[in-house]
């Protein structure tokens, strides 16, 4: 088993089951990825949104997922679904091991409806 297969295996085995969605109802197959809250070291992520029922802070998360689901190549209106939570993608990059894509790194934000 090569290093890329090992990374994919770890994501499937220990990551959360997520899938990608579009407003027209399209959904990808489920796959393993890691979602971790970002720890606030400055005021960069301390904003929020006023909703009808009050102020709601948007949570920012680090996403690590398989390269087969390259978030940078998908439509802007796409979101990540994880259980009942939805996340929009703010920034994404493909990370390489040697010359081969190993995983996708992204900053995602919880969606406030």
N, C-alpha and C positions, 0 to 999 in steps of 0.2 A: 504494500500500500504506500503510495507516495504522500508527500506532505500536504498537497492540495486535497486529496481524498480524506486525509486525517482531519483537516480543518472542517470540511463538509460534514464528516461523521460527528464531530464534536457539536456542531451547530444543531444537527438533527437530534442528537441524543440528549443534549443538555439545554438547548435553547427553547424558547417559547414557540408555540405553533402560531404562525401568522399567515396572512394571505393579502394580496394586493387587490384593490377594488377601484372601479370607475363608476361615475354617476349613472351610466347607461345600464348598470346591473352586471357587467362583466366582473368575474373574480378569477384569480389565479388559483392554482392548486396550493394546498397548504405546504409550508416549509418551515424549518427551524431557523430561528434568528435570535439574537440577544438584544434586549431593550433594557437600558439601565438609566435611571434618573441622573441628570447632570448635577454635580455638586456646585453650588453657587459660590464662586470665589470673588466675584465682583458684582456690580449692579446690571450687568449685561442682560441677564435673563429674568429680571425681577418685574417685568411688565405684566399686564393682565388685560382683561376685557370686561367692560360693563355689559351685563346681560339684563333681561327683564327682571330677574329675581335677585340681582345684586352683582357684586364684583367677583369675577372668577379669574384666578391666576392660571395662566397657561403653563403647563409643565413642559420642560425641554428634556429630551432623552438622547442618549447615544444608541445608535442602531448599528449592529454588526450582522451582516447577512451574507448568503452565498452569492458568488459572482454571476450565477445563472439568472439572478433577478437584479439586474443593473438598474437601480433607481434613476440614474441620470439619463437613461434612454427611454424612460416612460413619460406619458403625458403629465403635464403640471397638475391637472385636476385629480390625479390618482391619489389614493391614500392607503395606508397600511392598517389592516384590521387585526387586532389581537384581543380575542374574547369580545367584550363589549366596548373596548377602547378603540378609538380611531386616532391616527397620527398623520399629519401632513409632513412632507419632506422639505426642510429648509436648505440643506446643503448636503451634497453627496460626492464621494470620490471612490474610485476603484483602487484597491490596494493590491500590489503585485508581489509575488514571491519569485525571485529571479525574473523571468519574462512572462510568467503565467499569472493571470488574475487569481488572487487567493480569497478575497472577500470584499464586500462593499461596506464602506464606512459612511455614516450619515448622521446629521443632527436632525431629529424629528421633533415635532411639537404636537402635544395633545390637542385635538380639535374640540372647540367649544361651540355647542349648538344653541 
